[in-house]
């Protein structure tokens, strides 16, 4: 009996400091769960980060930090592939080939470009070509699905568009024609992936009730020390109700965070205490502190062990890059052949 082929998924995360609770529950935890029923691949998007990061030591530290975070959060490097984007040069070559068939008009419509212009950020070439590199990240591995939130769907749609442009221009489709996206993949063109829309996790509130974000300086790092964690949790903003007053858990930032860690029964039990009165926000914060430490404490220990042993992290990333390149090289051989470049640098690759 043959083993069913599992769809290949691809996820990336930028190395921009230690992730916070919003990153963990919104991206990291759902992404890692994909390994249950997908051939899951994860990369650290250090090249993407270069559009804004100008500190080389921070880049090196944070790239290893993201690797340690993913591993401490449960990523199994034997079951999945984890690599650093800059260690797979095939992606950069593919981004150039895609860029040659991508109009400036499409890139002008990218959210990343519009956002940079609206905020008067440095609109460099990296910002403009960000969607092209992202498309190459996806297409270089014949990815089947890409997990995205609804706010990130445009990036995946642009990657599909670029695959179509390339297939029509070079890969045997009629010039000036279109590609039937309902047709099965032919094994020769660039595979157009589909979006795996992540169920919208409730917005993770920060200490002030706004969406948790480093931009607002209202976040809690997932590997905060016990002292840092307690200080942050006790600083969560609440209303002015007294200890005796009944309280509404559904409007409380503390309860919203507590729900991220707990079962329905645990939530119902704490909600009843809120509504009964004689239960203060200080008590609720201690309950949150307990479940957060129980969840992140063991992971923090593992994270610290990994960060203390960078050679172990480098070995995992090096092996991941080797395995990722084994998947990307046949794709590059295919597209090189299609555009008239020598395919042999990749066709002769011996893993």
Buried (B, 14 or more C-beta within 10 A) or exposed (E): EEEEEEBBBBBBBBBBBBBBBBBBBBBBBBBBBBBEEBBBBBBBBBBBBBBBBEEEEBBEBBBBBBBBBBBBBEBEBEEBBBBBBBBBEBBBBBBEBBBEBBEEEBBEEBBBBEEBEEEEEEEEEBBBBBBBBBBBBBBBBBBBBBBBBEEBBBBBEBBBBBBBBBBBBBBEBEEEEEBEEEEEEEEEBBBBBBBBBBEEBEEBBBBBBBBBBBEEEBBBBBBBEEEEBBEBBBEBBBEEBEEEEEBEBEEBBBBBBBBBBBEEEBBEEBBEBBEEBEBBBEBBBBBBBEBBBEBBEEBBEBBBEBBEEBEBBEEBBEBBBBBBBEBBBBBBBBBBBBBEBEBEBBBEBEE
